[in-house]
Amino acid sequence: MKIARRLVLTTAAATVVVAGTIVSATVGQAATPQPPLRLGVTVPDALKVPDGNKLTGVFSAAGVQTYTCTNSAWTLLEPAATLWAKKDPAKRSVALHSRGPVWVSTVDGSAVNGSAIANSPKTGAIPELLVKATATRGTGTFADVSYIQRLDTSGGVAPTTACTGTSTDQVSVQYTATYAFYKPAK
């Protein structure tokens, strides 16, 4: 009986300590002001997000732009990229980018689809873009996203060589970029 009572008291004490630690950590996080997000890259005037939207996520990306041969010319088939938090040295995946264009969070499953509304050419790289969200789903990272910017692009340009014109001809070209996500300011 004494062992059972001691086990109950020890379990209760451990539960109180764990609960106290969780509460103090949560309170500490809530009380710690977070610095505002910063892009860290120059945004061309043509790609500025309209007033009334707030920067909510900045991610680095690496992937490929896949081109297919259509009528003897290389045309974009789809992008495929992995995104990670801009300041994460481990480059842990937080989202995937693919045809649509669509971005899907690998953390919470939320997603945003979009349509390019403006671009800014960049020598030797795919153009930088302003994308307007056309649909979102889920309640996580990409919920309610209104605009996406593709900035600081490098690589990804379609080949300049001729292609044979068959639909099976494809080539993937590596690229990197910074993606910035905005939501309506509340």
N, C-alpha and C positions, 0 to 999 in steps of 0.2 A: 504494500500500500504506500509506504514512504517513497519508494522509487517512482511509482506512478504519479504521485503528487509532485515530486521534485521535477519530473519530466514535464508536467503541465505548467509549473511555474517557470521553468527554464524556457519552454516554448513561448509562453506569454511574454516573458521579458525580451526574448529575441525579436518577437513580433513588434513590440513597442519600439525597440531600437531601430529596426528596419523601417518602420512607418515614419519615425521621426527623421531619419536620414532622407527618406524620399520627400517628405514635406519640406524639409529645409532646403534640399536641392532644388525642388520645384519653385519655392519662394525665391531662392537666390537667383534662379534663371529668370523668373518673371520680373525681378527688381533690377536686373542688369540691363541697362539700355543697350540696344544693338546699334552699331554704327550704320548709317545709310549705305545702301549698295552703290557701288561706283562701277562704271563701265571699264575705265582704264584704257579706252581706245577712242580715237576721233570719229565722230559721226558726221558724214556729209549732210549738208542742209536738206537735200532731197529725201533723206531717210529719217528725218526727225519725226518722232512720235507726237501726235497731236496733244495739245494741252488737255488735262483732265485724266491722264494716265500716269501710273506710277511704276517705276522699275521694281520688279519683284524677284528676278533671277538672272544671273549672269553665268553662263556655262562655256567652257572651252569644248571644242569638238574636233574629232579626227575621223576621217572616213574616206569614202570614194564617191565620185560622181561617175555613174555608169552611162555610157553612150552606146547607141545602136545605130547601125547603118540604115538610113532611110533615103531612098532616091539618090544613092551615091554620096550622101552627106552624113556626117556624124550629128545625131540629135540626142538630147538628154532623154534617157530612159527613166533613171531614178537615182536619188542620193541614198546613201546608207552610211550613217555615222553614229558614233557613241559620244555622248555628252557627259562631262563631269564638272563638279564645282570648280570655278576658275582658280581658287586658291588651294585645291586639294593636290598635294604633291604625289599622292598614291594613285590619282586619276581613277577613283572608284566610279563606276558607271552610275549615273542618276537618270539617264534617259537615252532613248534610241530615236533616231531621225530616219524617216524613210519616205517612199513615194506618197504623194498626196498634195503638198507635203504634210506630214504628220509627225508630231513629237509625242512619244509615250514614255511616261515615267516608269523606270524600273523599280522605283521605291514604293509607289502607291497606286500605280495603274491609271492615273489620270492621263488625259490626252488632249491635244489641241491640233486641229486641222487649220490650214490657212491658204491664202491666195496672195501672191506677190502683187503689190500695188505700185511699187517704185523700185528703181535700181540705180546703182552708181557703178559704172564700169571701173575696173581696176586692171592695170597692165600686168599681164602674166598670171592672172588669177581669175577665178569666177567672180562675177559682179557681187558687190554688197547689195543687200536687199532690205526693203521694208515689206513685211508680210502682215496682212490683216487677218485676224482669226475669223474663220467661217463657222466653226463649231468647237465646243469643248465637251468633255465628259469626265465624270468623277469629281471628287471633292478635295483632291490633293494639290500638288505642285502646279498643275496646269489648269485647274478649275478657274473659270472666268477670265482667262488670258484674252486680251484684246488685240495686242500687237506683238510681233516678233521682229527683231532686227538680226540679220546675218552680217557681221562686221569682221574686219581684220582678216579677210580671206587670203589664203595662200594655196596655189595649185588648183587642181580640179578642172583645168581648161580642156575642152574637146581637142582631140588630135587634129593637126593641120594636114595630115596625109589623107589621100583619097581612100575611099573604102569601096568594096566590090558591089555594094547595093543589095546584099542578101540580108534578110532580117535576123539571121543567126550570127552575123558579125557584131560582136560587142567588145567594148574595152572599158576598163575601170581605171580612173585616174585619181590618185590620192589628193586629198585636200584637208586643210584645217580652217577653222573659223571660230569666232566668238558669237554665241547666240545670246541675245538679251530679250527677256520676256517682260511684258507690261500688263498690268490689270488696271481697270478703272479706279481712280483715286476715290476714296470714300469720304 
